[in-house]
Amino acid sequence: MTQLNIIATITVKPEFQEAFNPIFKRLVTGSRAEPGCLRYELNQSIEDPNIYIVIERWQSQQAIDLHNTTAHFTEFANFAKDHVDGLSISVVKQVDI
């Protein structure tokens, strides 16, 4: 099985940044407890505190698919619809050279 990485850049609307904190906490905590999750890391930009970068590593596409159906992911996705200015998601695999 090929491990997959996800790099998500999320720009939270400034007026909703504080409201995002408990949702991010539930997302990170819940995701780390999922089978197939090898890494789930939330980072905040030093230059712009409204920009968050999530770095994830999953055992397989199946693990990602299951993750996308969880309550904590659904809560985040629903909240993000109206409270973010931008969202960029890249699914990548490591290249060993």
N, C-alpha and C positions, 0 to 999 in steps of 0.2 A: 504494500500500500504506500502511496505517496503522501507524505505529510504536506499540508497546505498552510500557507500563512495568509493572514488578512491584515491589511493596513488600511485603517479607516481614519479619515480626517473629518472632524466634525466642528463646524463653526456655530457656536451657540449664540443666539441673539442676546446682547448684553443684559437686557432686562429680565432674562430668564435663567441666567447663569446659576444663581443661588438655588432655584427650583430644580435644576438638573442634578445637583450634588447627591441627593438621596436616591435618585433614579440610577445615576452612574454607579453608586455604591451597590445597589441591588443587582445591577447588570454584571458588574465585575465579580462580586461574591458568588452569585448563582452560576455564572459561566465557568469560573474556576472549579466548581464542584461537579461539573458535567463530565460524564465519561467521554474520553476522546479529546478533552481539552488539555493541551500540553503547556500553554502559556496564554495569559490574558492580562494585558498590561495597559493601564490608562496613563497617558502622559499629557501634560499641559504646556503649551507654548510659553516660553519665557518672554518673547516679544509681544504676544497678544494673548492675554489670559482667556479669551473667548474661544480659542482654538485648542481642541483636544485631539490627540492622536492615539488611537487604540491599535495595539500590536497583538495579534492573536496567532497561535499555532495550534493546528488541529491534526489529529491522527489521520483523518480521511474526509472526503466530501460528505460521506454519510453522517459523520459527527457534526459537520457544519449544518447539514440539513436538519438534524434533530435540534441543534442549538436554535435555529431560526423559528422553531415552533414552541419554544419555552415561554413561560409566563413573563420572566424578567426581560427577555428579548422583545416580546410583543409590547410590554409596557413601555420600553424605551422607544421602539419604532413608532408607536402611537403618539407619544409625547413629542417626539422629534418632528413629526409632520408640520406642526405649527410653531415650533420653538427654535428652529435652527435656520441659519442663513445659508449654510452650505454643507454638503455631505459628499465625500468622495470615498469610494471603496475599491480597493485593488486586491484581488486574490492572486497570489504568486506562489511559486515553488522555488525552493533553494536549488541553486545550480552549483554542483561540485565540480570544480575544474582544477 
